[in-house]
Amino acid sequence: MAARRLPAPQGATPGNARAGGSPATAQGVMDIARGEVGVAARFTLWLGIVLALAGFALTVSKMTIWQVVLPTGDPWTLAGLSVLVGIAIAMNVALDQLREIGLLALSHRLARRMAAPLVMAAAKQQGRSDISAGQALRDVEELRRNLAGPVLTGVVDAVIVPLLILLLLYFHWAFAVFALALCLLAAVLSLVGERLTRRALVASNDAHAQTSGLVADAMRCAEAVEAMGMRHNLAARWEARMDDSATALRGAQNAGRWISAALSTVSGIGSGGALVLATVLSANGANIGMGALVAMLLMWQIIGPFTRLGGAAADWAGALASWRRLQALSQADRGPDTGIAFPCRDARLVMERVSYAHRGAPRALLRDVQLVVEPGRAVAISGSAGAGKTTLLRIAVGMVKPSAGACFLDGQSTSQWQREDFAHHVGYLPQDPLLTDGTVAEAIARLAAPDMQAVMEAARLADAASMITALPLGYATPIRAEGPLSAGQRQRVALARALYARPKLLVMDEPAAFLDAEGEQRLVRLIRRLSAEGMGILFTSHRPALLAAADRVLLLRGGQLAPAPAIPAIAGPTTTGPKAGRRAGEAA
């Protein structure tokens, strides 16, 4: 039966990992991110300056009312100036809303452009790529939140403060000194308050986590707790943890209240103190003109950014740490998929003197591995945990480059193959049968628009068709983290995904890890049937029934492959005759 070609993703071309016009590399997206942040900073700065001018216009309007209308009492002048005040207030509100909407749009665009390339870069990392990808998403969200939040606007507001202090200096140097002193006091109080509050919140969260863990443990062992009369002792411990959490939380709230009150007092001193200072200066013969009113009206705008400095500093530190992590991730990215869609006639897999060592490891995990998987032959690899079986399979499918040697599919290096085209020829079942959200049909179709004929054929090949049709919605059944599929059913769907479009080579990592005895026998029959139909199969397992289904069994020990001992005969139904009792052939 001819292999069915998988449909290419929309907008995808060989060697190009772009999606929707996004950059192909994480480094490229970080370069764009710098430009986006620069645009956001300039946008915020210019709007901040216009807002400051609008605020100054509002202040001038109020001063004019005080200076012109009060002595004359002219109602028409008052009406005209009131209109000007209303316009200034409306401009302030409109510009502030425009700034928030603009920053929100910029932050969403930045997150949308950064997320996919950086997560893909994290997925290529060695080790726990799921943790790296999760951290990358959290870092992108941290940047988005800070770009749209008060951090950037607070920085711009603080940049405008020197201009306002220069305006106060124009009236009298004492106003500028007074404003600087209050800014310094507000900054110190805000930073100290943030530190005290954060420390208390950390203690409260730790105590709460201990309480939650204690309750979870008790729920898991509810019968033992009840049978052994541990309820009262458990409740006493729970109450003690709750008291610790509540005490720490009260400390955080008290610290926050006191600091908030102190900052409010500083702001009040700013307005009232400016008036007192103006009175003292006037009494000593200083000509300050309208300086008292200007200082009183501008003082809150000068002190405001510094009262928020503590929270902004913490947010800024978090955003900077996220940026550095993403920058390091982008620098470690191997770059876009520049592989080639080689022709594949037989899908003959050959490993030539493959060695692999983790970075910094004292010894190699794999050493001079020689392996050949011929079409129509099933090769099983056994070995203890940590022997390197999974790494060997990842090298076979081109996800990991060997430290030495090479792995070839029909004479072409698997690591140089274009990934989408490679998936047409090689199906891969990882040890963890993770299925993303979607329907069963979408999962089997590898998240492309399902070709139902190919989907049903893959399910039939995986011996999962009857299981899928028995689901509540059949192929339309949604797959979620806590959905209707058991671990064994998920593995069978993942196997159907690997067999989608009927690849010529099937690579499976512990395919029976979540299967019961019946599922194991189904898998044995599947291996024998597919190899009889000409498909090459490479898999790892320690189960005798699966090892007996292979044409060759190799043992991975000490980083090298060697023929495995004879597999004892396994009773059970077969389709092509038992292969039990066979010994492994040569590794190459």
C-alpha positions as CSV (number, residue, x, y, z in Angstrom):
1,M,0.0,0.0,0.0
2,A,1.5,3.4,-1.0
3,A,2.3,5.8,1.7
4,R,-0.1,8.7,2.0
5,R,1.6,12.1,2.1
6,L,0.8,14.3,5.1
7,P,-0.7,17.6,4.1
8,A,1.8,20.5,4.6
9,P,0.8,23.1,7.2
10,Q,-0.6,26.3,5.6
11,G,2.1,28.7,4.8
12,A,4.9,26.2,5.4
13,T,7.7,25.5,3.0
14,P,10.6,23.1,3.3
15,G,13.3,24.5,5.5
16,N,11.1,27.3,6.8
17,A,9.6,27.3,10.2
18,R,7.7,30.5,9.9
19,A,4.0,30.6,10.9
20,G,1.9,33.5,10.1
21,G,4.9,35.6,9.1
22,S,6.6,35.2,12.5
23,P,10.4,34.9,12.6
24,A,11.9,31.5,12.1
25,T,14.3,31.7,15.0
26,A,14.1,32.6,18.6
27,Q,17.0,35.0,18.2
28,G,15.1,36.8,15.4
29,V,12.0,37.2,17.5
30,M,14.1,38.7,20.3
31,D,15.5,41.2,17.9
32,I,11.9,42.1,17.0
33,A,11.0,42.2,20.6
34,R,13.6,44.9,21.2
35,G,12.1,47.0,18.5
36,E,8.6,46.4,19.9
37,V,9.7,47.5,23.4
38,G,11.4,50.5,21.9
39,V,8.2,51.5,20.1
40,A,6.2,51.0,23.3
41,A,8.8,53.2,25.2
42,R,8.7,56.0,22.6
43,F,4.9,55.8,22.4
44,T,4.6,56.0,26.2
45,L,7.2,58.8,26.4
46,W,5.5,61.1,23.9
47,L,2.1,60.5,25.3
48,G,3.5,61.1,28.8
49,I,4.9,64.4,27.6
50,V,1.6,65.4,26.1
51,L,-0.2,64.3,29.3
52,A,2.2,66.5,31.3
53,L,1.5,69.4,29.0
54,A,-2.2,68.8,29.4
55,G,-1.8,68.6,33.1
56,F,0.2,71.9,33.0
57,A,-2.6,73.4,30.9
58,L,-5.1,72.4,33.6
59,T,-2.9,73.9,36.2
60,V,-2.6,77.2,34.3
61,S,-6.4,77.2,33.8
62,K,-6.9,76.9,37.5
63,M,-4.3,79.6,38.2
64,T,-6.1,81.9,35.7
65,I,-9.4,81.4,37.5
66,W,-7.7,82.3,40.8
67,Q,-5.8,85.2,39.4
68,V,-8.4,86.8,37.0
69,V,-11.9,85.7,37.9
70,L,-11.7,86.2,41.6
71,P,-10.7,89.9,41.5
72,T,-13.2,90.8,38.7
73,G,-16.1,88.4,39.4
74,D,-16.9,88.3,35.6
75,P,-19.2,85.3,35.0
76,W,-18.4,85.2,31.3
77,T,-14.7,84.9,32.0
78,L,-15.5,82.2,34.5
79,A,-17.6,80.3,32.0
80,G,-14.9,80.5,29.3
81,L,-12.2,79.4,31.7
82,S,-14.5,76.6,33.0
83,V,-14.8,75.3,29.4
84,L,-11.0,75.4,29.1
85,V,-10.7,73.4,32.3
86,G,-13.2,70.9,31.1
87,I,-11.3,70.5,27.8
88,A,-8.0,70.0,29.7
89,I,-9.6,67.4,32.0
90,A,-11.1,65.6,28.9
91,M,-7.8,65.6,27.2
92,N,-6.1,64.1,30.3
93,V,-8.7,61.3,30.5
94,A,-8.6,60.6,26.7
95,L,-4.8,60.6,26.5
96,D,-4.5,58.3,29.6
97,Q,-7.0,55.9,28.0
98,L,-5.2,56.1,24.7
99,R,-1.9,55.2,26.4
100,E,-3.4,52.2,28.2
101,I,-5.2,50.9,25.0
102,G,-2.0,51.4,22.9
103,L,0.2,49.6,25.4
104,L,-2.3,46.8,25.7
105,A,-2.3,46.3,22.0
106,L,1.5,46.5,21.7
107,S,1.9,44.0,24.6
108,H,-0.5,41.5,23.0
109,R,1.2,41.8,19.7
110,L,4.6,41.3,21.3
111,A,3.4,38.2,23.2
112,R,1.8,36.7,20.1
113,R,5.0,37.1,18.1
114,M,7.3,35.8,20.8
115,A,5.5,32.9,22.2
116,A,5.6,30.3,19.4
117,P,9.3,30.7,18.3
118,L,10.5,30.7,21.9
119,V,8.4,27.7,23.0
120,M,9.7,25.8,19.9
121,A,13.2,26.8,20.9
122,A,12.6,25.5,24.4
123,A,11.2,22.2,23.0
124,K,14.6,21.6,21.3
125,Q,16.4,21.8,24.6
126,Q,17.9,18.7,26.2
127,G,16.4,17.4,29.4
128,R,12.9,18.5,30.6
129,S,11.9,20.5,27.6
130,D,8.3,20.7,29.0
131,I,9.6,22.7,31.9
132,S,11.7,24.9,29.7
133,A,8.7,25.6,27.4
134,G,6.5,26.3,30.4
135,Q,9.0,28.8,31.8
136,A,9.3,30.4,28.4
137,L,5.5,31.0,28.3
138,R,5.6,32.4,31.9
139,D,8.4,34.7,30.9
140,V,6.6,36.0,27.8
141,E,3.5,36.6,29.9
142,E,5.6,38.4,32.5
143,L,6.9,40.7,29.8
144,R,3.4,41.3,28.4
145,R,2.0,42.1,31.8
146,N,4.8,44.6,32.6
147,L,4.6,46.2,29.2
148,A,0.9,46.8,29.5
149,G,1.0,47.5,33.2
150,P,2.1,50.4,35.4
151,V,5.9,49.7,35.1
152,L,6.5,51.4,31.8
153,T,4.1,54.3,32.5
154,G,5.7,54.7,35.9
155,V,9.1,55.0,34.4
156,V,7.9,57.6,31.9
157,D,6.2,59.5,34.7
158,A,9.4,59.5,36.7
159,V,11.3,60.8,33.6
160,I,9.0,63.8,33.4
161,V,9.5,64.6,37.1
162,P,12.8,66.6,36.4
163,L,10.9,68.9,34.0
164,L,8.3,69.6,36.7
165,I,11.0,70.3,39.3
166,L,12.6,72.7,36.9
167,L,9.3,74.5,36.7
168,L,9.3,74.8,40.5
169,L,12.9,76.0,40.4
170,Y,11.7,78.8,38.1
171,F,9.6,80.2,41.0
172,H,12.0,79.5,43.8
173,W,14.8,77.0,44.6
174,A,13.2,76.1,47.9
175,F,10.2,74.5,46.1
176,A,12.5,72.3,44.1
177,V,14.5,71.2,47.2
178,F,11.3,70.5,49.1
179,A,10.0,68.4,46.2
180,L,13.2,66.5,45.9
181,A,13.3,65.7,49.7
182,L,9.7,64.4,49.5
183,C,10.5,62.3,46.5
184,L,13.5,60.7,48.3
185,L,11.3,60.0,51.4
186,A,8.5,58.5,49.3
187,A,11.0,56.3,47.4
188,V,12.6,55.0,50.6
189,L,9.2,54.3,52.2
190,S,7.9,52.5,49.1
191,L,11.0,50.3,48.8
192,V,11.0,49.4,52.5
193,G,7.3,48.7,52.4
194,E,7.6,46.4,49.4
195,R,10.4,44.5,51.0
196,L,8.6,44.0,54.3
197,T,5.3,43.1,52.6
198,R,6.9,40.6,50.2
199,R,8.8,38.9,53.0
200,A,5.6,38.5,55.1
201,L,3.7,37.2,52.0
202,V,6.4,34.6,51.3
203,A,6.1,33.3,54.8
204,S,2.3,33.3,54.6
205,N,2.4,31.4,51.3
206,D,4.8,28.9,52.6
207,A,2.6,28.2,55.6
208,H,-0.4,27.9,53.4
209,A,1.4,25.5,51.1
210,Q,2.3,23.3,54.1
211,T,-1.4,23.4,55.3
212,S,-2.6,22.4,51.8
213,G,-0.1,19.6,51.7
214,L,-1.2,18.3,55.1
215,V,-4.8,18.3,54.0
216,A,-4.0,16.6,50.7
217,D,-2.1,13.9,52.5
218,A,-4.9,13.4,55.0
219,M,-7.5,13.0,52.2
220,R,-5.3,10.4,50.5
221,C,-5.0,8.5,53.7
222,A,-8.5,9.2,55.1
223,E,-9.2,5.6,56.0
224,A,-5.9,5.2,57.9
225,V,-6.5,8.5,59.7
226,E,-9.9,7.4,60.8
227,A,-8.9,3.8,61.7
228,M,-5.9,4.9,63.8
229,G,-7.6,7.7,65.7
230,M,-5.4,10.4,64.2
231,R,-8.1,13.0,63.5
232,H,-7.5,15.2,66.6
233,N,-3.7,15.2,66.2
234,L,-4.1,16.0,62.5
235,A,-6.5,18.8,63.2
236,A,-4.1,20.2,65.8
237,R,-1.3,20.3,63.3
238,W,-3.6,21.8,60.7
239,E,-4.7,24.6,63.1
240,A,-1.1,25.3,63.9
241,R,-0.2,25.7,60.2
242,M,-3.3,27.9,59.7
243,D,-2.3,30.1,62.6
244,D,1.2,30.5,61.1
245,S,-0.3,31.4,57.8
246,A,-2.8,33.8,59.3
247,T,-0.1,35.5,61.4
248,A,2.2,36.0,58.5
249,L,-0.7,37.3,56.4
250,R,-1.6,39.8,59.1
251,G,2.0,40.9,59.2
252,A,1.9,41.6,55.5
253,Q,-1.4,43.4,55.7
254,N,-0.2,45.5,58.7
255,A,3.0,46.4,57.0
256,G,1.1,47.4,53.8
257,R,-1.4,49.5,55.8
258,W,1.3,51.4,57.7
259,I,3.4,52.0,54.6
260,S,0.3,53.1,52.6
261,A,-0.6,55.5,55.4
262,A,2.9,56.9,55.5
263,L,2.9,57.4,51.7
264,S,-0.5,59.2,51.9
265,T,0.9,61.4,54.6
266,V,3.9,62.3,52.4
267,S,1.6,63.2,49.6
268,G,-0.5,65.3,51.9
269,I,2.6,67.0,53.2
270,G,3.6,67.8,49.7
271,S,0.4,69.9,49.0
272,G,0.1,71.4,52.4
273,G,3.8,71.9,52.9
274,A,4.1,73.8,49.6
275,L,1.6,76.3,50.9
276,V,3.4,76.6,54.2
277,L,6.7,77.0,52.5
278,A,5.2,79.7,50.2
279,T,3.9,81.6,53.3
280,V,7.3,81.4,55.0
281,L,9.1,82.7,51.8
282,S,6.6,85.5,51.4
283,A,7.0,86.5,55.0
284,N,10.7,86.8,54.4
285,G,10.3,89.0,51.4
286,A,10.6,86.5,48.6
287,N,8.6,87.3,45.4
288,I,7.1,83.9,44.4
289,G,4.1,85.1,42.4
290,M,1.9,82.2,41.6
291,G,4.6,79.7,42.7
292,A,2.6,78.6,45.8
293,L,-0.4,77.6,43.7
294,V,1.8,75.9,41.1
295,A,3.7,74.0,43.7
296,M,0.6,72.9,45.5
297,L,-1.0,71.7,42.3
298,L,2.1,69.9,40.9
299,M,3.4,68.3,44.1
300,W,1.2,65.2,43.8
301,Q,2.3,64.7,40.2
302,I,5.9,64.9,41.2
303,I,5.7,62.6,44.3
304,G,3.3,60.1,42.7
305,P,5.8,58.0,40.7
306,F,8.0,57.6,43.8
307,T,5.2,56.3,46.0
308,R,4.8,53.4,43.5
309,L,8.5,52.8,43.2
310,G,8.6,49.7,45.5
311,G,6.0,47.7,43.5
312,A,7.5,48.9,40.2
313,A,11.0,47.9,41.2
314,A,9.8,44.4,42.0
315,D,7.9,44.1,38.7
316,W,10.9,45.6,36.8
317,A,13.2,43.0,38.4
318,G,10.9,40.2,37.4
319,A,10.6,41.5,33.8
320,L,14.4,41.9,33.5
321,A,14.9,38.3,34.8
322,S,12.4,37.0,32.3
323,W,14.1,39.0,29.5
324,R,17.5,37.5,30.4
325,R,16.1,34.0,30.4
326,L,14.5,34.4,27.0
327,Q,17.6,36.0,25.7
328,A,19.7,33.0,26.9
329,L,17.1,30.6,25.4
330,S,17.2,32.4,22.0
331,Q,21.0,32.3,21.9
332,A,20.9,28.5,22.6
333,D,18.4,28.0,19.7
334,R,19.7,25.9,16.9
335,G,18.0,28.1,14.4
336,P,15.2,27.4,11.8
337,D,14.6,24.1,10.2
338,T,16.9,24.3,7.2
339,G,16.7,20.5,6.5
340,I,16.1,19.0,3.1
341,A,13.2,16.8,2.0
342,F,15.3,13.9,0.8
343,P,13.7,11.1,-1.2
344,C,12.9,8.0,0.9
345,R,12.3,4.7,-0.9
346,D,13.0,2.0,1.7
347,A,13.4,3.8,5.0
348,R,16.4,1.7,6.0
349,L,17.8,3.0,9.2
350,V,21.6,2.8,9.9
351,M,23.6,3.9,12.9
352,E,27.3,4.1,12.4
353,R,29.6,4.2,15.4
354,V,27.1,6.5,17.3
355,S,28.4,8.0,20.6
356,Y,26.6,10.5,22.8
357,A,27.5,12.2,26.1
358,H,25.5,14.8,28.0
359,R,27.3,18.1,28.5
360,G,29.5,17.9,31.5
361,A,29.0,14.2,32.0
362,P,32.1,12.2,33.1
363,R,31.4,9.4,30.7
364,A,29.5,8.8,27.5
365,L,25.9,7.5,27.6
366,L,26.3,5.7,24.2
367,R,29.6,4.4,22.8
368,D,30.2,3.2,19.2
369,V,26.7,2.0,18.7
370,Q,26.1,0.1,15.5
371,L,22.6,-0.6,14.4
372,V,20.6,-1.5,11.2
373,V,16.8,-1.6,10.9
374,E,15.9,-3.2,7.6
375,P,12.4,-2.7,6.0
376,G,10.0,-5.4,7.2
377,R,12.1,-6.2,10.2
378,A,11.4,-5.5,13.9
379,V,14.3,-4.7,16.2
380,A,13.8,-4.5,20.0
381,I,16.2,-2.8,22.4
382,S,16.2,-3.8,26.0
383,G,18.2,-2.5,29.0
384,S,18.0,-1.1,32.5
385,A,16.6,2.3,33.3
386,G,19.0,5.1,32.5
387,A,20.9,2.9,30.0
388,G,20.2,5.4,27.2
389,K,17.4,3.7,25.3
390,T,15.3,6.8,24.9
391,T,18.4,8.9,23.8
392,L,19.1,6.2,21.2
393,L,15.6,6.5,19.8
394,R,15.8,10.3,19.8
395,I,19.0,10.1,17.8
396,A,17.2,7.7,15.4
397,V,14.5,10.2,14.7
398,G,16.9,13.1,14.4
399,M,15.8,15.0,17.5
400,V,19.3,14.7,19.1
401,K,22.6,14.9,17.3
402,P,25.2,12.3,18.3
403,S,28.4,13.5,19.8
404,A,30.2,11.2,17.3
405,G,29.1,9.0,14.5
406,A,25.9,9.5,12.5
407,C,22.5,8.1,11.9
408,F,21.1,7.7,8.4
409,L,17.8,7.0,6.8
410,D,18.2,5.8,3.3
411,G,21.7,7.2,3.3
412,Q,20.8,10.7,4.6
413,S,21.5,12.0,8.1
414,T,18.3,12.0,10.1
415,S,19.4,15.3,11.8
416,Q,19.6,17.0,8.4
417,W,16.2,16.0,7.3
418,Q,13.4,18.5,6.9
419,R,11.2,17.7,10.0
420,E,7.8,17.9,8.3
421,D,9.0,15.7,5.5
422,F,10.7,13.3,7.9
423,A,7.4,12.8,9.7
424,H,5.9,11.5,6.4
425,H,8.3,8.5,6.5
426,V,8.9,7.9,10.2
427,G,6.3,7.5,12.9
428,Y,7.4,8.1,16.5
429,L,5.7,7.1,19.7
430,P,7.4,8.7,22.7
431,Q,7.5,7.2,26.1
432,D,5.0,9.8,27.4
433,P,1.9,9.7,25.1
434,L,1.1,13.3,25.5
435,L,-1.9,14.5,23.5
436,T,-2.6,18.2,23.1
437,D,-6.1,19.6,23.6
438,G,-8.4,18.9,20.7
439,T,-10.5,16.0,19.4
440,V,-9.3,12.4,18.9
441,A,-9.3,12.9,15.1
442,E,-7.2,16.1,15.4
443,A,-4.7,14.3,17.7
444,I,-4.3,11.4,15.2
445,A,-4.0,13.9,12.3
446,R,-1.2,15.7,14.2
447,L,-3.2,18.9,14.7
448,A,-3.8,19.3,11.0
449,A,-7.3,19.4,9.4
450,P,-8.2,15.7,9.8
451,D,-8.3,13.6,6.6
452,M,-10.9,11.2,8.0
453,Q,-9.9,8.4,5.6
454,A,-6.3,8.6,6.8
455,V,-7.3,9.0,10.4
456,M,-9.5,5.9,10.4
457,E,-6.8,4.0,8.5
458,A,-4.3,4.9,11.2
459,A,-6.7,3.9,13.9
460,R,-7.3,0.6,12.2
461,L,-3.5,0.0,11.9
462,A,-3.1,0.8,15.6
463,D,-5.9,-1.6,16.5
464,A,-7.7,1.4,18.1
465,A,-10.7,1.8,15.9
466,S,-13.1,-0.1,18.1
467,M,-11.9,1.6,21.2
468,I,-12.3,5.1,19.6
469,T,-15.8,4.3,18.2
470,A,-16.9,3.2,21.7
471,L,-16.0,6.7,23.1
472,P,-18.9,9.1,23.9
473,L,-18.4,11.1,20.7
474,G,-16.2,8.7,18.7
475,Y,-13.5,10.5,16.8
476,A,-15.0,13.9,17.9
477,T,-14.3,13.1,21.6
478,P,-12.3,16.0,23.1
479,I,-9.0,15.2,24.6
480,R,-8.2,17.1,27.8
481,A,-5.8,16.6,30.8
482,E,-8.7,15.1,32.8
483,G,-10.8,13.9,29.9
484,P,-12.5,10.6,29.2
485,L,-9.4,8.8,28.0
486,S,-7.4,6.5,30.2
487,A,-3.6,6.3,30.0
488,G,-3.8,3.1,27.9
489,Q,-6.3,4.7,25.6
490,R,-4.1,7.8,25.2
491,Q,-1.2,5.5,24.3
492,R,-3.2,3.8,21.6
493,V,-4.4,7.1,20.2
494,A,-0.7,8.3,20.2
495,L,0.2,5.1,18.4
496,A,-2.4,5.8,15.7
497,R,-0.9,9.3,15.5
498,A,2.5,7.7,14.8
499,L,0.9,5.5,12.1
500,Y,-1.0,8.4,10.5
501,A,-0.4,8.4,6.7
502,R,1.3,5.0,7.0
503,P,5.0,5.7,7.5
504,K,7.7,3.3,6.3
505,L,9.5,3.2,9.7
506,L,7.9,3.1,13.1
507,V,10.0,4.0,16.2
508,M,8.4,3.3,19.6
509,D,9.7,4.1,23.1
510,E,8.2,1.6,25.7
511,P,5.0,1.2,23.7
512,A,3.4,-1.1,26.4
513,A,4.1,1.2,29.4
514,F,0.4,1.9,30.0
515,L,-1.1,-1.2,28.5
516,D,-2.7,-4.2,30.3
517,A,-2.2,-7.8,29.3
518,E,-4.9,-7.6,26.5
519,G,-3.4,-4.4,25.2
520,E,0.1,-5.9,25.2
521,Q,-1.2,-8.9,23.1
522,R,-2.8,-6.4,20.7
523,L,0.6,-4.6,20.4
524,V,2.4,-7.9,19.8
525,R,0.0,-8.7,16.9
526,L,0.4,-5.2,15.5
527,I,4.2,-5.5,15.5
528,R,4.1,-8.8,13.7
529,R,1.5,-7.6,11.2
530,L,3.3,-4.3,10.3
531,S,6.7,-6.0,9.9
532,A,5.1,-8.7,7.7
533,E,3.6,-5.9,5.6
534,G,7.1,-4.4,5.0
535,M,7.3,-1.7,7.7
536,G,10.6,-1.4,9.7
537,I,10.1,-1.2,13.4
538,L,12.5,-0.1,16.2
539,F,11.2,-0.1,19.7
540,T,12.4,-0.3,23.3
541,S,10.8,-2.6,25.9
542,H,11.6,-4.9,28.8
543,R,8.4,-7.1,28.5
544,P,9.1,-10.6,27.3
545,A,6.0,-10.8,25.1
546,L,7.1,-7.8,23.1
547,L,10.7,-8.8,22.9
548,A,9.6,-12.2,21.5
549,A,7.7,-10.4,18.7
550,A,10.9,-8.9,17.4
551,D,13.1,-10.3,14.7
552,R,16.2,-9.1,16.7
553,V,16.6,-8.3,20.3
554,L,19.6,-6.2,21.4
555,L,20.7,-5.3,24.9
556,L,21.9,-1.8,25.7
557,R,24.5,-2.1,28.5
558,G,27.4,0.2,29.3
559,G,26.6,2.4,26.3
560,Q,26.9,-0.4,23.8
561,L,24.5,-2.8,22.0
562,A,25.0,-6.5,22.3
563,P,22.9,-9.6,21.4
564,A,20.4,-10.2,24.1
565,P,19.9,-13.7,25.8
566,A,17.3,-16.0,24.3
567,I,13.7,-14.9,24.9
568,P,11.6,-17.7,26.4
569,A,8.5,-18.8,24.5
570,I,5.5,-16.7,25.3
571,A,2.1,-18.4,25.0
572,G,-0.6,-16.4,23.3
573,P,-2.3,-15.8,20.0
574,T,-0.2,-14.8,17.0
575,T,-0.8,-13.8,13.5
576,T,2.4,-14.6,11.7
577,G,3.8,-17.4,13.9
578,P,5.8,-17.1,17.0
579,K,9.3,-15.5,16.9
580,A,10.0,-16.7,20.5
581,G,13.3,-18.2,21.3
582,R,15.2,-16.1,18.8
583,R,18.5,-14.6,19.7
584,A,19.5,-11.2,18.6
585,G,21.5,-10.9,15.4
586,E,24.5,-8.7,15.0
587,A,24.1,-5.1,15.9
588,A,24.8,-4.0,12.4
